[in-house]
Amino acid sequence: MKERTRIAAIGVGNEFRRDDAVGWATIARLRERAESRPLPPGTVLATCDGDPVRLISLWEGTDLAVIVDAAHTHPGSPGRVHRIAMEADLLERPSATSSHGLGLGEAVELARVLGRLPGRIVVYAIEGADHSLGTGMSPAVEAAVEPVTRSIEDEITRHRDTSARG
């Protein structure tokens, strides 16, 4: 019997830093929608503050990891969504690391070294406007939650269908 495909959808950010909560809000929306439209068995919905070790533990052993995070761009276009897909065996090593903390790139490199990369990573980065302390996202970022949620559902469905054929 074929083992079930394991998928992780992970919202990264801080729910108390305004637009940085977009990853958490997207996962909350996915949970709500999954009540009436269940996701494939083996799908995990989680939130994370972005700590590389926690990210790795959430995606370890998965065939597909979908990450949703706020993008800090200056100048930016709040609410603009960037989709980045990476096959684990084709990932390039980052050319530099951040001097003020570890991020997704460093988590990917650490997972590579440890042999704990998922088969595929898809990142949805949503440009934010306000990352100050507080709750409530800016209108443009809030408006991106529903379309990104639908895109993630489609991503998961495509992966499930591809895995079922394989």
Residue pairs with C-beta under 8 A, 6 or more apart in sequence:
4 40
4 41
4 42
5 40
5 42
5 63
5 64
5 159
5 160
5 163
6 42
6 43
6 44
6 61
6 62
6 63
7 39
7 40
7 42
7 43
7 44
7 62
7 63
7 64
7 65
7 66
7 156
7 159
7 160
8 43
8 44
8 46
8 58
8 59
8 62
8 64
8 65
8 66
8 118
9 27
9 30
9 43
9 44
9 45
9 46
9 65
9 66
9 68
9 152
9 156
10 23
10 27
10 46
10 47
10 48
10 55
10 58
10 59
10 65
10 66
10 67
10 68
11 22
11 23
11 24
11 25
11 26
11 27
11 28
11 46
11 47
11 48
11 68
11 69
12 23
12 47
12 48
12 49
12 50
12 55
12 67
12 68
12 69
12 104
13 20
13 21
13 22
13 23
13 24
13 47
13 49
13 50
13 69
13 70
14 20
14 21
14 49
15 21
15 24
15 25
15 47
15 135
16 133
16 134
16 135
17 131
17 132
17 133
17 134
18 128
18 130
18 131
18 132
18 133
18 134
18 135
18 136
18 137
18 138
19 70
19 78
19 126
19 128
19 129
19 130
19 131
19 137
19 138
19 141
20 70
20 128
20 131
21 70
21 135
21 137
22 68
22 69
22 70
22 126
22 128
22 137
22 141
22 144
22 145
23 47
23 67
23 68
23 69
23 70
24 47
25 137
25 142
25 145
26 68
26 124
26 145
26 148
26 149
26 152
27 45
27 46
27 47
27 68
29 145
29 146
29 149
30 39
30 45
30 149
30 152
30 153
31 45
33 149
33 153
34 45
37 153
39 45
39 153
39 156
40 156
40 157
40 160
43 156
44 58
44 62
46 58
48 54
48 55
48 58
50 69
50 102
50 103
50 104
50 107
51 102
52 102
52 103
52 106
52 107
52 110
52 111
53 110
55 67
55 104
55 107
55 111
56 107
56 110
56 111
56 114
56 116
58 65
59 65
59 111
59 116
59 117
59 118
59 121
60 111
60 116
60 118
61 118
62 118
62 119
63 118
63 119
63 120
63 159
63 163
64 118
64 119
64 120
64 121
64 122
64 155
64 156
64 159
65 118
65 120
65 121
65 122
66 121
66 122
66 123
66 124
66 152
66 155
66 156
67 104
67 121
67 122
67 123
67 124
68 123
68 124
68 126
68 148
68 152
69 104
69 123
69 124
69 125
69 126
70 125
70 126
70 127
70 128
70 131
70 141
71 82
71 125
71 126
71 127
71 128
72 128
72 131
73 127
76 127
76 128
76 129
77 127
78 127
78 128
78 129
78 138
78 140
78 141
79 126
79 127
79 138
79 140
79 141
79 143
79 144
80 126
80 127
80 144
81 124
81 125
81 126
81 127
81 144
81 147
81 148
81 151
82 123
82 124
82 125
82 126
82 127
83 122
83 123
83 124
83 151
84 122
84 123
84 125
85 120
85 121
85 122
85 123
86 108
86 120
86 121
86 122
86 123
87 119
87 120
88 112
88 117
88 118
88 119
88 120
88 121
91 108
91 112
91 117
91 121
93 109
93 112
94 105
94 106
94 108
94 109
97 105
97 106
97 109
98 105
98 106
104 123
108 117
108 121
111 117
120 159
122 155
124 148
124 151
124 152
126 141
126 144
126 148
127 141
128 137
128 138
128 141
129 138
129 140
129 141
130 137
130 138
137 145
